[in-house]
Amino acid sequence: MSHNFLWDANFHFLLKTIDEALAEKVHKQGCPDCSHKLHQANYPRSPMGILVQFRDHYEERLSFCCELCRKRRTPPSVRFFGRRWYPAPLFMLISAFMGRVNDFILTQMKERFAISVGLSTWKRWRQWWNELFPLTLFWKQVQGIIPVLETRRSFPRALLDLFQGKLEEKISSLLIFLSPLTCAFLQAF
């Protein structure tokens, strides 16, 4: 698998553009609670693992705040996966390789992708994918519309394999597919 897309400005720009389009849809809908106008209320992020020259694409998470009820409305994202420190493309890429954790794999991740993930972080991510992800409302809703996946096959690798194209196309397609998970309402168990 080629990981050169991590060093491609166009890839990071594409993800930011997708996020902006997703945010615009949410902005146009207004507040779901009181139907009033939403105001820009982005919040800063400090992403780990992204090369310095691409950090400006990940410095803030797009979000809105209702002018009347003041409730926050955070749109889906392909750049951020919840509150994780690592941006979504890295989270997906790293998670796809986490079937078995050992020192060799950790060293390869550091050499190939110039990032290091602690063993405890890796285990926490694996637990989330294998134990909590299948319980999300999102997964319960979509599992019937995608091809049958091998039972307990490692997520997100099994999902990544559903998409066609180069690795960067598969990652971006997977991020778009999973983006509803990033705005909390489909995370309920």
Kinemage of the C-alpha trace (Angstrom):
@kinemage 1
@onewidth
@group {chain A} dominant
@subgroup {mainchain}
@vectorlist {calphas} color= white
{ca met a 1} P 0.000 0.000 0.000
{ca ser a 2} L 1.285 3.421 -0.887
{ca his a 3} L 1.138 6.093 1.755
{ca asn a 4} L 2.452 8.941 -0.411
{ca phe a 5} L -0.895 10.723 -0.201
{ca leu a 6} L 0.036 11.814 3.344
{ca trp a 7} L 2.674 14.046 1.724
{ca asp a 8} L 0.310 15.365 -0.955
{ca ala a 9} L -1.171 18.816 -0.320
{ca asn a 10} L -4.040 18.048 -2.702
{ca phe a 11} L -5.256 15.216 -0.458
{ca his a 12} L -5.397 17.445 2.621
{ca phe a 13} L -7.004 20.251 0.612
{ca leu a 14} L -9.637 17.793 -0.676
{ca leu a 15} L -10.551 16.740 2.863
{ca lys a 16} L -10.842 20.359 3.971
{ca thr a 17} L -13.060 21.107 0.953
{ca ile a 18} L -15.313 18.137 1.773
{ca asp a 19} L -15.597 19.326 5.381
{ca glu a 20} L -16.537 22.819 4.211
{ca ala a 21} L -19.285 21.380 1.971
{ca leu a 22} L -20.637 19.245 4.828
{ca ala a 23} L -20.587 22.296 7.109
{ca glu a 24} L -22.426 24.427 4.560
{ca lys a 25} L -25.284 21.901 4.449
{ca val a 26} L -25.619 22.037 8.241
{ca his a 27} L -25.407 25.839 8.230
{ca lys a 28} L -28.216 26.167 5.677
{ca gln a 29} L -30.519 23.912 7.731
{ca gly a 30} L -30.355 26.195 10.761
{ca cys a 31} L -30.777 25.086 14.340
{ca pro a 32} L -32.536 21.704 14.570
{ca asp a 33} L -33.975 22.636 17.989
{ca cys a 34} L -35.403 26.122 17.402
{ca ser a 35} L -34.918 26.736 13.638
{ca his a 36} L -32.929 29.927 14.174
{ca lys a 37} L -29.781 30.962 12.341
{ca leu a 38} L -26.468 29.287 13.076
{ca his a 39} L -23.334 31.357 13.585
{ca gln a 40} L -19.774 30.194 12.935
{ca ala a 41} L -18.223 28.872 16.146
{ca asn a 42} L -15.164 26.878 15.045
{ca tyr a 43} L -12.848 25.569 17.687
{ca pro a 44} L -9.095 25.031 17.526
{ca arg a 45} L -7.488 21.635 17.151
{ca ser a 46} L -3.881 20.559 17.644
{ca pro a 47} L -3.493 17.525 15.423
{ca met a 48} L -0.810 14.941 16.058
{ca gly a 49} L 1.035 13.118 13.311
{ca ile a 50} L 0.424 15.588 10.471
{ca leu a 51} L 3.460 17.069 8.770
{ca val a 52} L 4.054 20.729 9.611
{ca gln a 53} L 3.333 21.931 6.076
{ca phe a 54} L -0.218 20.491 6.240
{ca arg a 55} L -1.201 21.469 9.789
{ca asp a 56} L -3.088 24.551 8.614
{ca his a 57} L -5.658 22.172 7.070
{ca tyr a 58} L -6.328 20.709 10.530
{ca glu a 59} L -6.057 23.694 12.873
{ca glu a 60} L -9.770 24.106 13.480
{ca arg a 61} L -12.900 22.010 13.548
{ca leu a 62} L -15.855 23.602 11.789
{ca ser a 63} L -18.798 24.149 14.097
{ca phe a 64} L -21.814 26.388 14.643
{ca cys a 65} L -23.768 27.883 17.503
{ca cys a 66} L -27.452 28.849 17.438
{ca glu a 67} L -28.104 32.582 17.746
{ca leu a 68} L -31.073 31.998 20.059
{ca cys a 69} L -30.741 28.812 22.098
{ca arg a 70} L -26.901 28.819 21.901
{ca lys a 71} L -26.758 25.060 21.333
{ca arg a 72} L -23.727 23.896 19.401
{ca arg a 73} L -24.161 22.118 16.078
{ca thr a 74} L -21.038 20.396 14.825
{ca pro a 75} L -21.288 19.057 11.273
{ca pro a 76} L -19.888 15.720 10.101
{ca ser a 77} L -16.189 15.736 9.284
{ca val a 78} L -13.724 13.785 7.183
{ca arg a 79} L -10.745 15.493 8.827
{ca phe a 80} L -11.568 14.733 12.464
{ca phe a 81} L -12.916 11.575 14.046
{ca gly a 82} L -14.437 12.594 17.319
{ca arg a 83} L -12.116 13.979 19.957
{ca arg a 84} L -9.095 11.969 18.896
{ca trp a 85} L -5.775 13.785 18.712
{ca tyr a 86} L -4.873 12.185 15.404
{ca pro a 87} L -6.696 13.506 12.325
{ca ala a 88} L -9.181 11.089 10.753
{ca pro a 89} L -7.037 10.026 7.748
{ca leu a 90} L -4.220 8.967 10.085
{ca phe a 91} L -6.642 7.358 12.517
{ca met a 92} L -8.119 5.267 9.670
{ca leu a 93} L -4.757 4.372 8.179
{ca ile a 94} L -3.251 3.388 11.517
{ca ser a 95} L -6.390 1.501 12.551
{ca ala a 96} L -6.401 -0.447 9.284
{ca phe a 97} L -2.986 -1.896 10.186
{ca met a 98} L -3.715 -2.736 13.784
{ca gly a 99} L -4.821 -6.326 13.409
{ca arg a 100} L -1.844 -7.464 15.389
{ca val a 101} L 0.200 -5.174 17.568
{ca asn a 102} L 3.868 -5.828 18.106
{ca asp a 103} L 7.141 -3.906 18.169
{ca phe a 104} L 7.791 -4.580 14.480
{ca ile a 105} L 4.448 -3.053 13.425
{ca leu a 106} L 5.006 -0.043 15.697
{ca thr a 107} L 8.469 0.469 14.182
{ca gln a 108} L 7.092 0.165 10.636
{ca met a 109} L 4.424 2.775 11.393
{ca lys a 110} L 7.099 5.135 12.619
{ca glu a 111} L 9.404 4.512 9.625
{ca arg a 112} L 6.748 4.528 6.898
{ca phe a 113} L 4.397 7.197 8.159
{ca ala a 114} L 6.720 9.250 10.409
{ca ile a 115} L 4.344 8.875 13.344
{ca ser a 116} L 4.438 6.857 16.478
{ca val a 117} L 1.415 5.640 18.351
{ca gly a 118} L 1.759 4.303 21.840
{ca leu a 119} L 0.801 0.706 22.512
{ca ser a 120} L -1.939 1.768 24.945
{ca thr a 121} L -3.438 4.121 22.314
{ca trp a 122} L -3.346 1.389 19.711
{ca lys a 123} L -5.063 -1.063 22.058
{ca arg a 124} L -7.719 1.522 22.955
{ca trp a 125} L -8.421 2.138 19.246
{ca arg a 126} L -8.612 -1.573 18.529
{ca gln a 127} L -11.046 -2.017 21.406
{ca trp a 128} L -13.194 0.834 20.075
{ca trp a 129} L -13.322 -0.657 16.569
{ca asn a 130} L -13.941 -4.242 17.668
{ca glu a 131} L -16.203 -3.742 20.679
{ca leu a 132} L -17.843 -0.305 20.545
{ca phe a 133} L -18.138 0.467 16.823
{ca pro a 134} L -20.447 -2.531 16.182
{ca leu a 135} L -22.752 -1.157 18.912
{ca thr a 136} L -23.127 2.323 17.414
{ca leu a 137} L -26.453 3.377 15.985
{ca phe a 138} L -24.575 4.242 12.786
{ca trp a 139} L -23.339 0.665 12.314
{ca lys a 140} L -26.727 -0.784 13.171
{ca gln a 141} L -28.274 1.373 10.436
{ca val a 142} L -25.731 0.730 7.668
{ca gln a 143} L -24.726 -2.886 8.163
{ca gly a 144} L -27.776 -4.073 6.240
{ca ile a 145} L -27.011 -1.975 3.158
{ca ile a 146} L -23.391 -2.932 2.633
{ca pro a 147} L -22.072 -6.317 1.537
{ca val a 148} L -21.833 -8.894 4.289
{ca leu a 149} L -18.528 -8.582 6.087
{ca glu a 150} L -16.653 -11.511 7.492
{ca thr a 151} L -17.713 -11.957 11.122
{ca arg a 152} L -15.385 -10.078 13.453
{ca arg a 153} L -13.066 -9.163 10.612
{ca ser a 154} L -10.923 -6.299 11.761
{ca phe a 155} L -12.521 -2.875 11.430
{ca pro a 156} L -11.819 -0.526 9.685
{ca arg a 157} L -9.792 -2.721 7.318
{ca ala a 158} L -12.915 -4.643 6.347
{ca leu a 159} L -14.698 -1.370 5.568
{ca leu a 160} L -11.706 0.022 3.682
{ca asp a 161} L -11.737 -3.038 1.426
{ca leu a 162} L -15.303 -2.207 0.348
{ca phe a 163} L -14.085 0.824 -1.600
{ca gln a 164} L -12.299 0.895 -4.960
{ca gly a 165} L -9.268 2.860 -6.126
{ca lys a 166} L -5.899 3.876 -4.766
{ca leu a 167} L -5.347 3.942 -1.023
{ca glu a 168} L -6.019 7.689 -0.779
{ca glu a 169} L -9.316 7.241 -2.671
{ca lys a 170} L -10.287 4.367 -0.394
{ca ile a 171} L -9.406 6.384 2.716
{ca ser a 172} L -11.348 9.458 1.563
{ca ser a 173} L -14.361 7.288 0.590
{ca leu a 174} L -14.241 5.555 3.969
{ca leu a 175} L -14.034 8.906 5.754
{ca ile a 176} L -17.074 10.191 3.852
{ca phe a 177} L -18.944 6.979 4.656
{ca leu a 178} L -18.096 7.232 8.372
{ca ser a 179} L -18.564 11.018 8.638
{ca pro a 180} L -22.008 10.743 10.299
{ca leu a 181} L -20.221 9.151 13.278
{ca thr a 182} L -18.197 12.318 13.820
{ca cys a 183} L -21.126 14.527 14.823
{ca ala a 184} L -22.248 12.468 17.833
{ca phe a 185} L -25.912 11.699 17.170
{ca leu a 186} L -25.202 8.277 15.636
{ca gln a 187} L -22.706 7.271 18.296
{ca ala a 188} L -25.374 6.239 20.793
{ca phe a 189} L -25.198 2.628 21.914
